[in-house]
Amino acid sequence: MIFLTALPLFWIMISASRGGHWGAWMPSSISAFEGTCVSIPCRFDFPDELRPAVVHGVWYFNSPYPKNYPPVVFKSRTQVVHESFQGRSRLLGDLGLRNCTLLLSSLSPELGGKYYFRGDLGGYNQYTFSEHSVLDIINTPNIVVPSEVVAGTEVEVSCMVPDNCPELRPELSWLGHEGLGEPAVLGRLREDEGTWVQVSLLHFVPTREANGHRLGCQASFPNTTLQFEGYASLDVKYPPVIVEMNSSVEAIEGSHVSLLCGADSNPPPLLTWMRDGTVLREAVAESLLLELEEVTPAEDGVYACLAENAYGQDNRTVELSVMYAPWKPTVNGTVVAVEGETVSILCSTQSNPDPILTIFKEKQILATVIYESELQLELPAVSPEDDGEYWCVAENQYGQRATAFNLSVEFAPVLLLESHCAAARDTVQCLCVVKSNPEPSVAFELPSRNVTVNESEREFVYSERSGLVLTSILTLRGQAQAPPRVICTARNLYGAKSLELPFQGAHRLMWAKIGPVGAVVTFAILIAIVCYITQTRRKKNVTESPSFSAGDNPPVLFSSDFRISGAPEKYESKEVSTLESH
């Protein structure tokens, strides 16, 4: 609100404009209480050369043009006025002094409108001024509340009423201000257009509890029954405070969970449910429900509710604990080791609550922990006997899960005692049986013939692997003379071993002495023994890794020219069939 301490603008304009122009100055708007009166200040001017003997004037209501026959409010020549204004209008100013101030009494709503003044200097020297004043008839005081009232910040609320009736002066009092502050009356103040107001101020520091408080102002006129009241509701802005929130929640996997957050603020807050910085749901509301359907362990954790508006924010958290059975255990650590090394294997899982973890090998418990999510297994100086399948089992009251894993122990080749050569008729068959990890390369050396044959030459050698044991078979035909010396060499990245393969029997030449029939019988027995040994080893190992396919016949090598022979003898085919069936 602007108050002038100097003369009103229209009075200044009058002083500056004296010199001979038609013009009028009055407030563009003015207000008064119903049942009271109002004085409309007015000044006018005319050319100096007219010099009228008498100056008359007329006030019109709602129209400046006489031809429209507007209601006459006041007429100095005849005192004839419209019936609505009879006994209710008179001129306070002196027209001869160019003062056209009008007084209206006993105001009623129908008198509200536009008022025009017409100067009458006689003859044709009459002029209706376009300037006019709009009268507003009111019946409530005007309570002015700042556009923004913030909790904790001092505010000034004013009660303002028009004071333009010289006959009745209003008195102001506050209603419902208890606990807010003591009023201060400023008294009668002039506005910028020459009208007057009565003002009372109320200073206080609002709280959030004052939001919505109904504050009133009363204007009364002494020695009358006139009394007017006006009210305004305080719109106190304040930051959010979360007033409703779940406590910690436990839920079983697959169940339904509802999380509620409610906040008090003005204006209403933006409520946001978040988890790990991710917005799950948000809305401008006093409360917000977060629905979690069929919760999973991935939804376990801390949930935050953030409430914020332009004046501040608040946040609270709730922890959701999802109970669930252990996940399939995972094994991290050494699963391939060199003989003699220390092996460390970590088995871990997730569950709620934490599980019992156990590591088995062949139904023997090797390690166990209670209510922990990790189990460490230490195997110092591993040997080939530690090679094999292990199980890690996790369990709690909601279920059990298990994971199998294999420990592979790598070591240099070991030539087993089953390695030997056997002869029948003119055929020699040599077996080189090797235990190693990783799988070795096997070569047969015939020193007397300066020949070396390895397993990659499948037309002469075939191999079969069962677990950690590799059996390679070399077949020689056309041995009319004494059988040759055969040296088997097995090699992998950890070393090499060689062995001159012994012949079956007490003397290398015994095969030549027993004759063809005896040789066949002896060789058949040898083949049966080899098949038995091979089958026994297979049963002891969990997995099989044959290096040859079904239907392959064992290749043969001629000692004379090393060419592939025709179809093998009946007993040779039987041996191959027996090996491949396993």
Secondary structure by P-SEA (a helix, b strand, c coil): ccccccccaaaaaaaaccccccccccccbbbbcccbbbbbbbccccccccccccccbbbbcccccccccccccccccccccccccccccccccccccccbbbbbcccccccbbbbbbbbbcccccbbbbcbbbbbbbbcbbbbbccccccccbbbbbbbbbbcccccbbbbbbcccccccbbbbbbccccccccbbbbbbbbbbbbcccccccccbbbbbbccccbbbbbbbbbbbbbbbbbcccccbbbbcccbbbbbbbbbbccccccccccccccccccccccbbbbbbcccccccbbbbbbbbbccccccbbbbbbbbbbccccccccccccccccbbbbbbbbbbcccbbbbbbbcccccccccccccbbbbbbcccccccbbbbbbbbbccccccbbbbbbbbbbcccccccccccccccbbbbbbbbbcccbbbbbbbcccccccccccccccbbbbbcccbbbbbbbbccccccccbbbbbbbcccbbbbbccccccccccccccccaaaaaaaaaaaaaaaaaaaaaaaaaccbbbbcccccccbbbbbcccccccccccaaaaaaaaaaaac
